Amino acid sequence: MEDITVSELREKLQNKEDFVFIDVREEWEYEEDNLGADNIPLGQLPYELDQLEQYKDKEIVLQCRSGARSGNAKKFMETRGFTKVRNLLGGILAYREMEEEEN
């Protein structure tokens, strides 16, 4: 599935759309700043897949700091049969940058 831009994600969040939102950064990064996603650090993701199995055919948006770790997480999840995984391009940095530019 195609990746997602920060403006597309903001629209989804504002419209309270139904999708699974996962932040794959480390816990300390998540605590510093987050967009309300569930936190599953990239290293823990393989151990959490059983719990995510119920969302295999549901849209899943992954995010990290810049998009690199969530890109790796997307590839990993796709190899495990998840079909609607999207990576937030630019990560939370790009999201916060977009917000700053608007203010």
KERO-846375 format. One record per residue (C-alpha): residue number from 1; z, x, y. Coordinates in nm, 4 decimals. Layout:
N
(NUM; (Z; X; Y))
...
% end
This chain:
103
(1; (0.0000; 0.0000; 0.0000))
(2; (-0.0643; 0.1125; 0.3558))
(3; (0.2141; 0.2814; 0.5477))
(4; (0.3776; 0.1025; 0.8410))
(5; (0.3884; 0.1951; 1.2094))
(6; (0.6991; 0.1743; 1.4251))
(7; (0.5582; -0.1218; 1.6192))
(8; (0.4817; -0.3101; 1.2960))
(9; (0.8355; -0.2441; 1.1724))
(10; (0.9914; -0.3581; 1.4984))
(11; (0.7957; -0.6815; 1.4773))
(12; (0.9158; -0.7377; 1.1191))
(13; (1.2771; -0.6744; 1.2214))
(14; (1.2547; -0.8998; 1.5280))
(15; (1.0985; -1.1793; 1.3225))
(16; (1.3628; -1.1317; 1.0523))
(17; (1.0881; -1.1038; 0.7903))
(18; (1.1921; -1.0821; 0.4271))
(19; (1.1424; -0.7278; 0.2958))
(20; (1.3515; -0.4513; 0.1397))
(21; (1.4406; -0.1803; 0.3941))
(22; (1.5688; 0.1544; 0.2655))
(23; (1.6728; 0.4645; 0.4605))
(24; (1.6445; 0.7751; 0.2393))
(25; (1.8264; 1.0126; 0.4752))
(26; (2.1615; 1.1657; 0.3897))
(27; (2.4703; 0.9557; 0.4532))
(28; (2.5812; 1.1612; 0.7563))
(29; (2.2380; 1.1178; 0.9189))
(30; (2.2506; 0.7449; 0.8523))
(31; (2.5983; 0.7203; 1.0072))
(32; (2.4756; 0.8903; 1.3262))
(33; (2.1920; 0.6428; 1.3813))
(34; (2.0273; 0.3745; 1.1714))
(35; (1.8056; 0.0695; 1.2021))
(36; (2.0022; -0.1494; 0.9626))
(37; (1.8368; -0.0401; 0.6397))
(38; (2.0268; 0.0148; 0.3160))
(39; (2.1107; 0.3831; 0.2752))
(40; (1.9969; 0.5451; -0.0494))
(41; (1.9622; 0.9226; 0.0029))
(42; (1.6429; 1.0648; -0.1479))
(43; (1.8383; 1.2656; -0.4074))
(44; (2.0097; 0.9474; -0.5271))
(45; (1.6935; 0.7368; -0.5446))
(46; (1.6134; 0.8107; -0.9133))
(47; (1.9610; 0.6886; -1.0075))
(48; (1.9284; 0.3683; -0.8044))
(49; (1.5909; 0.2536; -0.9400))
(50; (1.7501; 0.0192; -1.1950))
(51; (1.9153; -0.1702; -0.9101))
(52; (1.5845; -0.1846; -0.7214))
(53; (1.3880; -0.3044; -1.0253))
(54; (1.4216; -0.6673; -0.9113))
(55; (1.2178; -0.5773; -0.5995))
(56; (0.9287; -0.4150; -0.7881))
(57; (0.6701; -0.6579; -0.6498))
(58; (0.8334; -0.7165; -0.3118))
(59; (0.7468; -0.5280; 0.0068))
(60; (0.9692; -0.2217; 0.0422))
(61; (0.9787; -0.0198; 0.3659))
(62; (1.1156; 0.3343; 0.3397))
(63; (1.2272; 0.5425; 0.6349))
(64; (1.3795; 0.8817; 0.7052))
(65; (1.4028; 1.1089; 1.0086))
(66; (1.0335; 1.1947; 1.0480))
(67; (0.8505; 1.0298; 0.7580))
(68; (0.8365; 1.3269; 0.5179))
(69; (1.1217; 1.2359; 0.2813))
(70; (1.0306; 0.8681; 0.2834))
(71; (0.6717; 0.9695; 0.2053))
(72; (0.7973; 1.1562; -0.1021))
(73; (1.0159; 0.8594; -0.1953))
(74; (0.7123; 0.6300; -0.1699))
(75; (0.5094; 0.8488; -0.4066))
(76; (0.8008; 0.8628; -0.6502))
(77; (0.8536; 0.4863; -0.6459))
(78; (0.4829; 0.4212; -0.6949))
(79; (0.4865; 0.6367; -1.0090))
(80; (0.7674; 0.4114; -1.1343))
(81; (0.5625; 0.0943; -1.0921))
(82; (0.6659; -0.0234; -0.7457))
(83; (0.3498; -0.1721; -0.5965))
(84; (0.4290; -0.2630; -0.2345))
(85; (0.6019; 0.0457; -0.0941))
(86; (0.5375; 0.1446; 0.2682))
(87; (0.6475; 0.4571; 0.4530))
(88; (0.7540; 0.4359; 0.8187))
(89; (0.5154; 0.6757; 0.9927))
(90; (0.7080; 0.9149; 1.2156))
(91; (1.0442; 0.7914; 1.0880))
(92; (1.3406; 0.6969; 1.3010))
(93; (1.2443; 0.9651; 1.5550))
(94; (0.9188; 0.7834; 1.6315))
(95; (1.0989; 0.4481; 1.6393))
(96; (1.3546; 0.5698; 1.8946))
(97; (1.0793; 0.7397; 2.0960))
(98; (0.8900; 0.4103; 2.1175))
(99; (1.2065; 0.2388; 2.2438))
(100; (1.2637; 0.5070; 2.5086))
(101; (0.9059; 0.4822; 2.6340))
(102; (0.9512; 0.1108; 2.6877))
(103; (1.2698; 0.1501; 2.8910))
% end
